[in-house]
Amino acid sequence: MTGASAMDAEAEYNNRARVPESGTIIAGWARDAAAFRENWAEKELGIPYGPGERERLDLFRPGPGGDWPVALFIHGGYWQALDRSFASHCARGLLAHGVAVAVPSYDLCPSVALATIVEQMRTAAGLLHRRGARRVLGMGHSAGGHLTAMLMATDWAARGLPPGLVSRGVAISGVFELWPLLGTSVGAGLRLDAAGARALSPALLAPPEGAVLHAVVGGAESREFRRQTRDFAAHWAGTAEELAGLDHFTVLEPLADPGSALVERAAQLAS
C-alpha cells in the first residue's frame, strides 16, 4: 500500500496511537493481573506446554479438583508484545461461573514467524486436553482473537486429538484479515508477504463444521476493527457484538465482572 491508503490503514490499525491512554491502561492490566495471581488460591503457574522459555501457561481453577470446563485465554499485543502476566485478571469473571481459565504466553514476532505462534497455541490446547479437558473454549483479545479463530479452524483429528477440541470461541477485537496490516508500522514486525498474510487470515478459511463463534468489538474502536468483526462473524455464521463506548483496550473490562453479559455468554459456550 502507498500514499493515502497506507496512511488510512495506519490510522485504522495502530490502536496505541488511537488511544493515547493505552500505556496507562496496559500498566493497570499488569497491576491487576499481579494482584489477582497473588490472591487466587487455586492456581498452577508456569506450566510448560513446550520447551521454550515463553511456552508456559498459568491455569486458574474455580476450586479444588480438575473436572471443570476450560477456557484458553490468549493475550493480545499484535503478536509482538506482552505476555500472560498482563492478562491473569481476565479469568475472574469465568472463574465465578465454574470455568477454569488457562492463560498462555507465546514467542513473539519478529523473533519467530506468526505461523510458529499459531502452532504454539495449538500445542497449548493439546496440553489442556491431555490434562483432562474434553473441550476447550478458545478466547482471545486482538492478536489473541486471531489465534482463537486459528484454533477453531484446526484439524484436530489430524493431530490425534478429538475433532472439534476447540469448536467454540469468543474472539475479542480480533484481526481476521491480515493483509491490511502490510505496509503499516504494526505489520512491519510480522515479516509477512501478501501470500503469507492471506494464508494466516481466518477470514479466508472455510467455516469449521460445528463451530460456534461469538465475535466482540468495542463500539469506540476503529471502523476497520468493527468491520472485520462483523464480516468475519457473518462468514462463519457466528454472532457479532459491539460493546458501546469501549475502545480496543477498555473492551477487556467486562471479563473481570462475573455479571457482565460477555462473561455469561462465554460461560455458556464453555459449559
Secondary structure in CASP SS format (residue, H / E / C, confidence):
PFRMAT SS
TARGET T0000
AUTHOR 0000-0000-0000
METHOD secondary structure of the structure
MODEL  1
M C 1.00
T C 1.00
G H 1.00
A H 1.00
S H 1.00
A H 1.00
M H 1.00
D H 1.00
A H 1.00
E H 1.00
A H 1.00
E H 1.00
Y H 1.00
N C 1.00
N H 1.00
R H 1.00
A H 1.00
R H 1.00
V C 1.00
P C 1.00
E C 1.00
S H 1.00
G H 1.00
T H 1.00
I H 1.00
I H 1.00
A H 1.00
G H 1.00
W H 1.00
A H 1.00
R H 1.00
D H 1.00
A H 1.00
A H 1.00
A H 1.00
F H 1.00
R H 1.00
E H 1.00
N H 1.00
W C 1.00
A C 1.00
E C 1.00
K E 1.00
E E 1.00
L E 1.00
G E 1.00
I E 1.00
P E 1.00
Y C 1.00
G C 1.00
P C 1.00
G C 1.00
E C 1.00
R C 1.00
E C 1.00
R E 1.00
L E 1.00
D E 1.00
L E 1.00
F E 1.00
R C 1.00
P C 1.00
G C 1.00
P C 1.00
G C 1.00
G C 1.00
D C 1.00
W C 1.00
P C 1.00
V E 1.00
A E 1.00
L E 1.00
F E 1.00
I E 1.00
H C 1.00
G C 1.00
G C 1.00
Y C 1.00
W C 1.00
Q C 1.00
A C 1.00
L C 1.00
D C 1.00
R H 1.00
S H 1.00
F H 1.00
A C 1.00
S H 1.00
H H 1.00
C H 1.00
A H 1.00
R H 1.00
G H 1.00
L H 1.00
L H 1.00
A H 1.00
H C 1.00
G C 1.00
V C 1.00
A E 1.00
V E 1.00
A E 1.00
V E 1.00
P E 1.00
S C 1.00
Y C 1.00
D C 1.00
L C 1.00
C C 1.00
P C 1.00
S C 1.00
V C 1.00
A C 1.00
L H 1.00
A H 1.00
T H 1.00
I H 1.00
V H 1.00
E H 1.00
Q H 1.00
M H 1.00
R H 1.00
T H 1.00
A H 1.00
A H 1.00
G H 1.00
L H 1.00
L H 1.00
H H 1.00
R H 1.00
R C 1.00
G C 1.00
A C 1.00
R C 1.00
R C 1.00
V E 1.00
L E 1.00
G E 1.00
M E 1.00
G E 1.00
H E 1.00
S C 1.00
A H 1.00
G H 1.00
G H 1.00
H H 1.00
L H 1.00
T H 1.00
A H 1.00
M H 1.00
L H 1.00
M H 1.00
A C 1.00
T C 1.00
D C 1.00
W C 1.00
A H 1.00
A H 1.00
R H 1.00
G C 1.00
L C 1.00
P C 1.00
P C 1.00
G C 1.00
L C 1.00
V C 1.00
S C 1.00
R E 1.00
G E 1.00
V E 1.00
A E 1.00
I E 1.00
S C 1.00
G C 1.00
V C 1.00
F C 1.00
E C 1.00
L C 1.00
W H 1.00
P H 1.00
L H 1.00
L C 1.00
G C 1.00
T C 1.00
S H 1.00
V H 1.00
G H 1.00
A H 1.00
G C 1.00
L C 1.00
R C 1.00
L C 1.00
D C 1.00
A H 1.00
A H 1.00
G H 1.00
A H 1.00
R H 1.00
A H 1.00
L C 1.00
S C 1.00
P H 1.00
A H 1.00
L H 1.00
L C 1.00
A C 1.00
P C 1.00
P C 1.00
E C 1.00
G C 1.00
A C 1.00
V E 1.00
L E 1.00
H E 1.00
A E 1.00
V E 1.00
V E 1.00
G E 1.00
G C 1.00
A C 1.00
E C 1.00
S C 1.00
R H 1.00
E H 1.00
F H 1.00
R H 1.00
R H 1.00
Q H 1.00
T H 1.00
R H 1.00
D H 1.00
F H 1.00
A H 1.00
A H 1.00
H H 1.00
W C 1.00
A C 1.00
G C 1.00
T E 1.00
A E 1.00
E E 1.00
E E 1.00
L E 1.00
A C 1.00
G C 1.00
L C 1.00
D C 1.00
H C 1.00
F C 1.00
T H 1.00
V H 1.00
L H 1.00
E H 1.00
P H 1.00
L H 1.00
A H 1.00
D C 1.00
P C 1.00
G C 1.00
S C 1.00
A H 1.00
L H 1.00
V H 1.00
E H 1.00
R H 1.00
A H 1.00
A H 1.00
Q H 1.00
L H 1.00
A H 1.00
S C 1.00
END
